[in-house]
Amino acid sequence: MPELLPLFLNLTGRDVLLVGGGRVAESKLRQLLAAGARVRVVAPAIATSIREPSVVLVERGFEPADLDGVWLVVAAATPAVNRVVAEAAETRRIFVNAVDDPANATAFLSGVVRRDGVTLAISTSGDAPALTALLRESLDEVLPRDLAAWVSTARDQRIEWRRTAVPMEARKPLLLRALNSLYRPAADRPDGDHRVPWLSGPEDSWL
């Protein structure tokens, strides 16, 4: 598997084709709708759970012309159908997410954690989706419960840095100190040091 470029797509108001009408397609549909995409579903049979007012339904087999005007295609059908979709998309330079079918994929939907304005995405390049899910759950557990306060602090700090022209290389240690300042000093706490361990770097780091 070649190295992948991690990126986040803005699909709001953009057309996405979903090929497949079963349970797997339904799970991908939820992700696409959550991202604001305009979804068209093409499949000979489409499950009731996919039949939503905001989704365009085409009950027939895939045709290459279905790719006209789309930004992304998700193939959630059989490997044979996914291969046809991938071949048609390749000539049009359209990325394909082929569900659990890495051989026919040029894009991979990741395990995602979304909380308080922070999005974490985890991928195993389609080779180990169960591990992706496990890592997603683990990262969700270690994120601070007060993450919203971290985001607010980081936004406020960025405004100040831009106003005072703080160079990029100086910003991380400043942010670290600002985040640690959200917590009461150790002297005021009966249970010891206030700092989150993974917010405290070694002496030779950029702290």
Summary of the structure (lengths in Angstrom):
residues: 207
radius of gyration: 22.2
end to end distance: 36.8
largest distance: 69.0
contacts: 551
relative contact order: 0.09
helix: 42%
strand: 15%
